[in-house]
Amino acid sequence: MRKPVEKDHPRRVQEAEIAIGERVQGRRNQLGMSQGELRKILGVSFQQIQKYEKGGNRISSGRLLQLAAGLECNVTDLLGGGVKGSTRSSPFSSYAASKEGVAIINAMQKIASPAVRRRIIELAETLSGSMTP
């Protein structure tokens, strides 16, 4: 006889929803799109966009398709994970999804010189007090 599968509380926010919400927010910020603009594209309330981005509401498969189209990306970009990837949120993914994170990533990509990029990283590490060898 099979052992019954334990289910999480259906209303509890799951780590996967938080991670997907961070990817939605990150892609929106990458495009320079406001929550209001995304709201209009999807035809939902501003609060609903906030709930999606914070992982407070689960995103249905149909809505995920709409989000991907509105954010000009693939559904897999929003789902993350893949074969070996993680669908969990992390401090890195949370920061990378923020306006600040997107801005620093975009700025660093525009710097052609690897040596200059390395110097900027060294400066940031020095300022943070977390120098790594």
N, C-alpha and C positions, 0 to 999 in steps of 0.2 A: 504494500500500500504506500502511495506517495505521501510524503510529508507536506502539509499545507504550506503554501508560500505566504510569508508574512508580508503584509502591505503596509506602506507608510500611511500616515493619516492623509486623506485625500486633500485636505486644505493646507497642509504644510508646504511651505515654499521649498522646492527641491533645488539642489545645487545646479542641475542642468538648466533650469529655467533662469537662474541668475546668470550663468555663463552665456546663454543665448541672448539674454537681455543686454549684457555688456557688449556682445558683438554687434547687436542692433545699434546701440548707442555709439559705439566706436565707428561703425560705417557711416552713420548719420553725421557724426562730427567730421569724419574724413571728407565727406561731400560738402561740408559747410551748411548743412541743412538744419533748420530749427525743428523742434518738436511740433510746432504749429504747422509747418510745411508738410511734415510727414503725416500729421493728423488729417490734413486736407486730402492727401493722396489716398489714404486708407478709408476715409469717411468715418473716423471714430473720434471720440473726445480726446482732448488734451490729456486728461487724467488717465485714459486708457493707454496712451503712449508711455506715460510715466510708469504705469504698472508693468507694461511689457518690459521696459528698460530696466526696472528694478527686480524683475523676476517675480513680482507679486501675482501676476496672472499668467497662466499657461497660454501659449500661442498655438492655436490649432494649425493643422497642416495647410488648410486653405489660406489662413491669415499669413502663415510663413511664406507661402508663394507670393502673396501680395506685397509683403515686406521686402522680399528679395527683388521683386520687380521695381518697387518704389525706390529702393536703395541701390539699384543698378548693380546687383551682384547675384551670385548663385546661392541657392538655398544652403548648399554645403558650407559656404562661407559663414553663414549665420549659425549653423548647427555645430560646426567645429568637429573636433574629435578625429574622425577617420579611423583607420585600422589601428594605429598605435597612439593617436592623439588623445588628449583628455577633454572631456566635456565639462570639467569642473572649473569653477571660478578660482582665480588666484589674485594675490595683490598685484602682480604684473599685469594680468589681463584687465583688471579693474582700472589701473592707472592708464594703460594703453588705450582704453575706451574713452577716457576723459578728454576734454578739449585740450588741456595742457599736454597730455600724452600724445595725442594726434599731432599737435603743433610741433613738439620736439622731434617726433619721428619724421614728419614732413620736412622740417628744416634740415635734419641730419642727412636725409636722402639727397638734398640739393647740393650738399658739399661734396665736390668732386674728389678732393684729396683725402686719401685714407689717413695720412699723417695728421691733417688738421682735425679730422673726426676723432682720432685717437687722443689728441691734445684736449679736445672738448670733453671727452669722457674722463680723462685724467683730472681736469679741472672740477668737473661735477663730483667725482669721487672724493677729491680733496675737500671741497666745500661741504660734502655730506659727512665727512669724518669717517668714511668707510673705505679707505684706500685698500685695494687688493693688490697682492704681489704680482 
